[in-house]
Amino acid sequence: MGEPTGNAPNHFGEIKTFTLPNSQINYRVSSMAFTMLNGEDKDTITPDIPLSYSRQHIVNGVDPLMEWIEDHDIK
């Protein structure tokens, strides 16, 4: 439930830092690929039940998730 993720689930990470020998400049590089979705190359993860949140929800103290639960009589 919720909104789609803002980033792709598959990404590079595990940052390694090293210093270039002549210039002494520190350099960072990703050293590992993280695959979260069985090799699929998706831009986002979309929830099964989409719910949008807005500034107005916050201002009015409204939680769309709680409203959905109440509307569907989930206990």
Protein Blocks (a to p, Z undefined) as FASTA:
>chain_A
ZZddfbdfbdcehiaddddfklopacdddfbdcdfkgoiacfbdcdfbdcdddfklmmno
pafklmmmmmnopZZ
